[in-house]
Amino acid sequence: MSGLKLFHTTKSGVTEVIPRLAEAEADVQGLVEAHMEAVLGVRFLASEYSTGPVHGGRIDSLGLDENGAPVIVEFTDRR
């Protein structure tokens, strides 16, 4: 997808948005959670949700879709 470009529009014209890597996984997670409904169509419920003592894990971001089904979003840093 290197050919895909993103632009910011204003009344006076357009400016290309220069891509950059996030400093940390938490930066991306916070941004997605803050705008989860607009970006994914999912209502945000919880961040770092515990899966309980049996499984001993956590879900990065938890939400509900338009049908009330759970949506799990996991973030991974693969630099």
GUSEGU-153469 format. One record per atom (N, C-alpha, C, O): y, x, z. Coordinates in Angstrom, 1 decimal. Layout:
REM GUSEGU-153469
<north:Y; east:X; up:Z>
...
This chain:
REM GUSEGU-153469
<north:-1.2; east:0.8; up:0.0>
<north:0.0; east:0.0; up:0.0>
<north:1.3; east:0.9; up:0.0>
<north:2.3; east:0.4; up:0.4>
<north:1.2; east:2.1; up:-0.4>
<north:2.3; east:2.9; up:-0.4>
<north:3.4; east:2.5; up:-1.3>
<north:4.6; east:2.9; up:-1.2>
<north:3.1; east:1.6; up:-2.3>
<north:4.1; east:1.1; up:-3.2>
<north:4.9; east:0.0; up:-2.7>
<north:5.9; east:-0.4; up:-3.3>
<north:4.5; east:-0.6; up:-1.6>
<north:5.2; east:-1.8; up:-1.0>
<north:6.4; east:-1.3; up:-0.2>
<north:6.3; east:-0.5; up:0.6>
<north:7.5; east:-1.9; up:-0.6>
<north:8.8; east:-1.5; up:0.1>
<north:9.3; east:-2.7; up:0.9>
<north:9.1; east:-3.9; up:0.5>
<north:10.1; east:-2.4; up:1.9>
<north:10.7; east:-3.5; up:2.8>
<north:12.2; east:-3.3; up:2.7>
<north:12.7; east:-2.1; up:2.8>
<north:12.9; east:-4.4; up:2.6>
<north:14.4; east:-4.3; up:2.5>
<north:15.0; east:-5.2; up:3.5>
<north:14.5; east:-6.2; up:3.9>
<north:16.2; east:-4.7; up:4.0>
<north:17.1; east:-5.5; up:4.9>
<north:18.2; east:-6.0; up:4.0>
<north:18.8; east:-5.3; up:3.3>
<north:18.4; east:-7.4; up:4.1>
<north:19.4; east:-7.9; up:3.2>
<north:20.7; east:-8.3; up:4.1>
<north:20.5; east:-8.7; up:5.2>
<north:21.8; east:-8.1; up:3.5>
<north:23.1; east:-8.5; up:4.1>
<north:23.9; east:-9.2; up:3.0>
<north:23.5; east:-9.3; up:1.9>
<north:25.1; east:-9.7; up:3.4>
<north:26.0; east:-10.3; up:2.4>
<north:26.4; east:-9.3; up:1.4>
<north:26.7; east:-9.7; up:0.2>
<north:26.5; east:-8.1; up:1.7>
<north:27.0; east:-7.1; up:0.8>
<north:25.9; east:-6.4; up:0.0>
<north:26.3; east:-5.6; up:-0.9>
<north:24.7; east:-6.7; up:0.2>
<north:23.6; east:-6.1; up:-0.6>
<north:22.3; east:-5.9; up:0.2>
<north:22.0; east:-6.6; up:1.2>
<north:21.5; east:-5.0; up:-0.3>
<north:20.2; east:-4.7; up:0.4>
<north:20.1; east:-3.2; up:0.7>
<north:20.7; east:-2.3; up:0.0>
<north:19.4; east:-2.9; up:1.7>
<north:19.1; east:-1.5; up:2.1>
<north:17.6; east:-1.4; up:2.4>
<north:17.0; east:-2.2; up:3.1>
<north:17.0; east:-0.4; up:1.8>
<north:15.6; east:-0.1; up:2.0>
<north:15.3; east:0.3; up:3.5>
<north:16.1; east:1.1; up:4.1>
<north:14.3; east:-0.3; up:4.1>
<north:13.9; east:0.0; up:5.4>
<north:13.0; east:1.2; up:5.3>
<north:11.9; east:1.1; up:4.7>
<north:13.3; east:2.3; up:6.0>
<north:12.5; east:3.5; up:5.9>
<north:11.4; east:3.4; up:7.0>
<north:11.7; east:3.2; up:8.1>
<north:10.1; east:3.5; up:6.5>
<north:9.0; east:3.4; up:7.5>
<north:9.0; east:4.6; up:8.5>
<north:9.4; east:5.7; up:8.1>
<north:8.5; east:4.3; up:9.7>
<north:8.4; east:5.4; up:10.6>
<north:7.2; east:5.1; up:11.5>
<north:6.8; east:3.9; up:11.7>
<north:6.6; east:6.1; up:12.1>
<north:5.5; east:5.9; up:13.0>
<north:6.0; east:5.5; up:14.4>
<north:7.1; east:6.0; up:14.8>
<north:5.3; east:4.7; up:15.1>
<north:5.7; east:4.3; up:16.4>
<north:5.5; east:5.5; up:17.3>
<north:4.5; east:6.3; up:17.1>
<north:6.3; east:5.7; up:18.4>
<north:6.1; east:6.8; up:19.3>
<north:4.8; east:6.6; up:20.1>
<north:4.1; east:7.6; up:20.4>
<north:4.5; east:5.3; up:20.5>
<north:3.3; east:5.1; up:21.3>
<north:2.7; east:3.7; up:20.9>
<north:3.4; east:2.8; up:20.4>
<north:1.4; east:3.5; up:21.2>
<north:0.8; east:2.3; up:20.9>
<north:1.5; east:1.1; up:21.6>
<north:1.6; east:0.0; up:21.1>
<north:2.0; east:1.4; up:22.8>
<north:2.7; east:0.3; up:23.6>
<north:3.9; east:-0.2; up:22.9>
<north:4.3; east:-1.3; up:23.0>
<north:4.6; east:0.7; up:22.1>
<north:5.8; east:0.2; up:21.3>
<north:5.4; east:-0.8; up:20.3>
<north:6.1; east:-1.9; up:20.2>
<north:4.3; east:-0.6; up:19.6>
<north:3.8; east:-1.6; up:18.6>
<north:3.3; east:-2.8; up:19.3>
<north:3.6; east:-3.9; up:18.8>
<north:2.6; east:-2.7; up:20.4>
<north:2.1; east:-3.8; up:21.1>
<north:3.2; east:-4.7; up:21.6>
<north:3.1; east:-5.9; up:21.4>
<north:4.2; east:-4.1; up:22.2>
<north:5.4; east:-4.9; up:22.7>
<north:6.1; east:-5.6; up:21.6>
<north:6.5; east:-6.8; up:21.7>
<north:6.2; east:-5.0; up:20.4>
<north:6.9; east:-5.6; up:19.3>
<north:6.1; east:-6.8; up:18.7>
<north:6.6; east:-7.9; up:18.5>
<north:4.8; east:-6.6; up:18.6>
<north:3.9; east:-7.7; up:18.1>
<north:3.9; east:-8.8; up:19.1>
<north:4.0; east:-10.0; up:18.7>
<north:3.8; east:-8.5; up:20.3>
<north:3.7; east:-9.6; up:21.3>
<north:5.0; east:-10.4; up:21.4>
<north:5.0; east:-11.6; up:21.5>
<north:6.1; east:-9.7; up:21.2>
<north:7.4; east:-10.4; up:21.3>
<north:7.6; east:-11.3; up:20.1>
<north:8.4; east:-12.3; up:20.1>
<north:6.9; east:-11.0; up:19.0>
<north:7.1; east:-11.8; up:17.7>
<north:5.8; east:-12.3; up:17.2>
<north:5.6; east:-12.6; up:16.0>
<north:4.8; east:-12.5; up:18.1>
<north:3.4; east:-12.9; up:17.6>
<north:3.4; east:-14.2; up:16.9>
<north:2.7; east:-14.3; up:15.9>
<north:4.2; east:-15.2; up:17.3>
<north:4.2; east:-16.5; up:16.6>
<north:4.7; east:-16.3; up:15.2>
<north:4.2; east:-16.9; up:14.2>
<north:5.8; east:-15.6; up:15.0>
<north:6.4; east:-15.4; up:13.7>
<north:5.6; east:-14.6; up:12.8>
<north:5.5; east:-14.9; up:11.6>
<north:5.0; east:-13.5; up:13.3>
<north:4.2; east:-12.6; up:12.5>
<north:2.8; east:-13.1; up:12.2>
<north:2.4; east:-12.9; up:11.1>
<north:2.1; east:-13.6; up:13.2>
<north:0.7; east:-14.0; up:13.1>
<north:0.5; east:-15.5; up:13.1>
<north:-0.6; east:-15.9; up:12.8>
<north:1.5; east:-16.3; up:13.5>
<north:1.2; east:-17.7; up:13.7>
<north:0.4; east:-18.0; up:14.9>
<north:-0.3; east:-19.0; up:15.0>
<north:0.5; east:-17.1; up:15.9>
<north:-0.3; east:-17.2; up:17.1>
<north:0.6; east:-17.3; up:18.3>
<north:1.6; east:-16.5; up:18.4>
<north:0.3; east:-18.2; up:19.2>
<north:1.1; east:-18.3; up:20.5>
<north:0.6; east:-17.3; up:21.5>
<north:-0.5; east:-17.3; up:21.9>
<north:1.5; east:-16.4; up:21.9>
<north:1.2; east:-15.3; up:22.8>
<north:0.9; east:-15.9; up:24.2>
<north:1.6; east:-16.7; up:24.7>
<north:-0.2; east:-15.4; up:24.8>
<north:-0.5; east:-15.8; up:26.2>
<north:-0.4; east:-14.7; up:27.2>
<north:0.2; east:-14.9; up:28.3>
<north:-1.0; east:-13.5; up:26.9>
<north:-1.1; east:-12.5; up:27.9>
<north:-1.2; east:-11.1; up:27.3>
<north:-1.7; east:-10.9; up:26.2>
<north:-0.8; east:-10.1; up:28.0>
<north:-0.9; east:-8.7; up:27.7>
<north:-1.8; east:-8.0; up:28.7>
<north:-1.7; east:-8.3; up:29.9>
<north:-2.6; east:-7.1; up:28.2>
<north:-3.6; east:-6.4; up:29.1>
<north:-4.4; east:-7.3; up:29.9>
<north:-4.5; east:-7.2; up:31.1>
<north:-5.0; east:-8.3; up:29.3>
<north:-5.8; east:-9.4; up:30.0>
<north:-7.1; east:-8.8; up:30.4>
<north:-7.9; east:-8.3; up:29.6>
<north:-7.5; east:-9.0; up:31.7>
<north:-8.7; east:-8.5; up:32.2>
<north:-9.9; east:-9.4; up:31.7>
<north:-9.8; east:-10.6; up:31.7>
<north:-11.0; east:-8.7; up:31.3>
<north:-12.2; east:-9.4; up:30.9>
<north:-13.1; east:-9.7; up:32.1>
<north:-14.1; east:-10.3; up:32.0>
<north:-12.7; east:-9.3; up:33.3>
<north:-13.4; east:-9.7; up:34.5>
<north:-14.3; east:-8.5; up:35.0>
<north:-14.5; east:-7.5; up:34.3>
<north:-14.9; east:-8.7; up:36.2>
<north:-15.7; east:-7.6; up:36.8>
<north:-17.0; east:-7.4; up:36.0>
<north:-17.5; east:-6.3; up:36.1>
<north:-17.6; east:-8.4; up:35.4>
<north:-18.8; east:-8.2; up:34.7>
<north:-18.7; east:-7.2; up:33.5>
<north:-19.5; east:-6.3; up:33.3>
<north:-17.6; east:-7.5; up:32.7>
<north:-17.4; east:-6.6; up:31.5>
<north:-16.6; east:-5.4; up:31.8>
<north:-16.7; east:-4.4; up:31.1>
<north:-15.7; east:-5.6; up:32.7>
<north:-14.8; east:-4.4; up:33.2>
<north:-13.9; east:-3.9; up:32.1>
<north:-13.5; east:-2.7; up:32.2>
<north:-13.5; east:-4.7; up:31.2>
<north:-12.5; east:-4.3; up:30.2>
<north:-11.2; east:-5.0; up:30.2>
<north:-10.9; east:-5.7; up:31.2>
<north:-10.5; east:-4.8; up:29.1>
<north:-9.2; east:-5.6; up:29.0>
<north:-9.0; east:-5.8; up:27.5>
<north:-9.4; east:-5.1; up:26.7>
<north:-8.2; east:-6.9; up:27.3>
<north:-7.8; east:-7.3; up:26.0>
<north:-6.3; east:-6.9; up:25.8>
<north:-5.5; east:-7.3; up:26.7>
<north:-6.0; east:-6.1; up:24.8>
<north:-4.6; east:-5.7; up:24.6>
<north:-3.6; east:-6.9; up:24.6>
<north:-2.7; east:-7.0; up:25.4>
<north:-3.9; east:-7.8; up:23.7>
<north:-3.0; east:-9.0; up:23.5>
<north:-3.9; east:-10.2; up:23.3>
<north:-4.8; east:-10.2; up:22.5>
<north:-3.6; east:-11.3; up:24.0>
<north:-4.3; east:-12.5; up:23.9>
<north:-3.4; east:-13.7; up:23.5>
<north:-2.3; east:-13.8; up:24.0>
<north:-3.8; east:-14.5; up:22.5>
<north:-3.0; east:-15.6; up:22.1>
<north:-3.9; east:-16.8; up:21.7>
<north:-5.2; east:-16.7; up:21.8>
<north:-3.3; east:-17.8; up:21.2>
<north:-4.0; east:-19.0; up:20.7>
<north:-3.5; east:-19.4; up:19.3>
<north:-2.3; east:-19.3; up:19.1>
<north:-4.4; east:-19.7; up:18.4>
<north:-4.0; east:-20.1; up:17.1>
<north:-3.6; east:-21.6; up:17.1>
<north:-3.6; east:-22.2; up:18.1>
<north:-3.3; east:-22.1; up:15.9>
<north:-2.8; east:-23.5; up:15.8>
<north:-3.9; east:-24.5; up:16.2>
<north:-3.6; east:-25.7; up:16.4>
<north:-5.2; east:-24.1; up:16.2>
<north:-6.3; east:-25.0; up:16.6>
<north:-6.7; east:-24.8; up:18.1>
<north:-7.6; east:-25.5; up:18.6>
<north:-5.9; east:-23.9; up:18.8>
<north:-6.3; east:-23.7; up:20.2>
<north:-7.4; east:-22.7; up:20.4>
<north:-7.8; east:-22.5; up:21.5>
<north:-7.8; east:-22.0; up:19.3>
<north:-8.8; east:-21.0; up:19.4>
<north:-8.2; east:-19.7; up:19.9>
<north:-7.1; east:-19.3; up:19.5>
<north:-8.9; east:-18.9; up:20.7>
<north:-8.4; east:-17.7; up:21.2>
<north:-8.3; east:-16.6; up:20.1>
<north:-9.2; east:-16.6; up:19.2>
<north:-7.3; east:-15.8; up:20.1>
<north:-7.0; east:-14.7; up:19.2>
<north:-6.9; east:-13.5; up:20.0>
<north:-6.0; east:-13.4; up:20.9>
<north:-7.7; east:-12.5; up:19.7>
<north:-7.6; east:-11.2; up:20.4>
<north:-7.1; east:-10.2; up:19.5>
<north:-7.5; east:-10.0; up:18.4>
<north:-6.0; east:-9.5; up:19.9>
<north:-5.4; east:-8.4; up:19.1>
<north:-5.6; east:-7.1; up:19.9>
<north:-5.1; east:-7.0; up:21.0>
<north:-6.2; east:-6.1; up:19.3>
<north:-6.5; east:-4.8; up:19.8>
<north:-5.7; east:-3.8; up:19.1>
<north:-5.6; east:-3.8; up:17.8>
<north:-5.0; east:-2.9; up:19.7>
<north:-4.2; east:-1.8; up:19.1>
<north:-4.9; east:-0.5; up:19.3>
<north:-5.4; east:-0.2; up:20.4>
<north:-4.9; east:0.3; up:18.3>
<north:-5.5; east:1.6; up:18.3>
<north:-4.6; east:2.7; up:17.7>
<north:-4.1; east:2.5; up:16.6>
<north:-4.5; east:3.8; up:18.4>
<north:-3.7; east:4.9; up:17.8>
<north:-4.7; east:5.8; up:17.1>
<north:-5.5; east:6.4; up:17.7>
<north:-4.5; east:5.9; up:15.8>
<north:-5.4; east:6.8; up:15.0>
<north:-4.7; east:7.8; up:14.2>
<north:-4.8; east:8.0; up:13.0>
<north:-3.9; east:8.6; up:14.9>
<north:-3.1; east:9.7; up:14.3>
<north:-4.0; east:10.9; up:14.1>
<north:-3.5; east:11.9; up:13.6>
